[in-house]
Amino acid sequence: MSTTKKEKSGGMGCLVSRRDFLMGSGAAVATMTVMVKLPGASEAQAATVAKYPRKKIGQLSKLKDDSPVTFNYPDDGANAGSVLVKLGTKAGGGIGKGQDVVAFNAVCTHQGGPLSSSYKKETKSLGACPFHLSTFDLTRHGILISGQAYQSLPQVMLEVTGDDIYAVGVMGLIFGRHDNLKS
């Protein structure tokens, strides 16, 4: 039995050869490729998105910078209160000419505190939550700025047809729900 230079110098030999690593990696990639192409996978994903109602929530021409508009989405049930706001600065997920119109569920993701009347134009944020002071950045997909929450605000997905703004889905789980479409 021959010994390698590493073994002679007192080091441990490699547990997996380069060939075995590459073969295993290739097999994993091939398996994932086949799974993604399974019949029905794309239809299942489309069906999940298609469940949300398309609801008119405003008009671009009537929005003023930093003046939030409240609405209920995806239904009128518990914790469905949301805000639509023209930030005046480009935002993640924003629509309109300046990509500055966004909408979010206005219930804190920590313990369900109301955020609909807590918009701060200086920081383009919602909060602080009256329960534990969580604050969320509306320019960056509702990410937490500070406080006890550990999830971003659910962002309401928007579409524009002419001057009309429609809510078409929600990214993230609304507080207090196990399914956004069942309150």
N, C-alpha and C positions, 0 to 999 in steps of 0.2 A: 504494500500500500504506500503510495507516494504522499508526501505532505506538501502543502502549499507554503509560500513565503509567509503568509499571515499566521498560519499555524506554528511555523518555526519560531516566529517572533513572539509567540504567546497570545496572539489575538484570536478571536473567534472567526470561523469561516462564514461565508454568506449562507443564509438558510434557504434562499430561493435563487436559482440561477436566472440570468438575464433571459434566457430562452423560455423558461417556464413562466416568468413574469409576463413576457410579451404574449405568449400563447393564452394565458389566462385572461389578460386584458382584452385581447382580440375576441375571445369567446364572450366576455361580458358585454362588449360593445355590440356584437352580432345579436345577442339575445335581446338587448334593449331595443335595437332597431326593429326586430321582428315584432316585439310587443307593441311598439308605437304604431305599427302598420296593421295591427289586428283589425278585422272587420268590426265595425260598430264603434270603435274608439272615438273617432272624430264626431260621429253622430251623437254619442253620449255627451260629449263636451258641449256641442251646439245646443242640445236639449236643455242642459243646465242653464246656459245663458238665456235661452229663449223663454224660460219660464217667467221672467220678470215682465211686468206690464210696461207698456210705453205710455208715459203720462206727460202731458204738457204742463210745464211748471212756470213758464215765463216767456218774455220776449227780450231779445238782445237790446232793442232800441229803448226799452223802458228801464234798463238797469243803470244805476249810477254808481260810480266808484265808491267802495266802502259802505254801501247801504244794503245789508243782507235782507233777503226775502225768505220768509219761512214757508214751508210746505210739508205735506206728509207723503212719504214714499217708503216702501213699495205699496203700502196700504194705509188705512186709518187706524190701525191697531196700536198696541202698546209700543212705545219707544220708536215710532215711525217719524217723529219730528225731525226735519232736516232744514238746512239753510243753503240758499243759493246766493253767491256773492261775486261781484265783479271787483277783483282785487286791484286792478290798475297796474299790475306787474305780472309777467309770465309765471305760470304755475304748472306743476305736474298734473297732467290730466286736464288742463285747461282747454276751453273751447273759445271760439270767437276769433276775431281778427288778431287780437293781441295774446291769444291763448291765456286769458286772464280770468275767465269765468269758470268757477268751480262750485261743487255742491258736496256737502257732507251730512251724514247723520249727526244730529246735535245732541247726542246722549253720551256722556263720558263712558269710556270703555272700562273704567275701573269699577265703579259701583253704581253707575246709572244716573249720575248727577246731570241736571239740565244745563245745556251750554248755548241754547239758541239766542239768548240775549247777551252773550259775553264776548261778542266780536270786538277785537282791538285793531283799529286801522293802522296804528303805528308799527305793529309787529306782524300784521296779517295773520292773526291767530284767533282761535276760540279758546276761552278759558280766562281766568282760572275757574275750575270746577268748584262750586260752593262746598263740596264735601271734603276734598283733599288736595285742592289747588292744582290739579293737572291742567296743562296748557298744551295746545296742539297747533302746529305750523301748517297753515292752509296752502302755502306755496310749495310744500314738499309732501304732497299726498297725505296730509293730516298726521304727520309723524309727531310723536310726543316730544315736547320741548322740556318740560319739567313736571314733577309731581309723581303721584303714586301709580298711575296707569302704566301698563306695559305693552299695550297695543295701540296702533294708530287708529284714528277715527275711520269708520267705514266711509269710503268715498262713493258718492252717487255718480254713476257713469252718465254722461250727457251726450246728446246729439243735437245738431242744429239743422232745421229745415226752413230755409228762408230766414225769417226773423224769429221763428218760434223755437223755444228750447224745450227739449224732451228729456225726462229721466228714463233710462233704459236698463238700469241694473245697479248693483251695489257690489263694490270690492271690499270684502271684510264682513265680519259677522256683527250684526246689530246687538247691542247689549241686551241681555235677558232673553235672547232667542236661541234656539238650537237650529233654526232654519229661518232665513230672512223673510220667507214668504208665508210663515205661519206665526202669527203674533201670540 
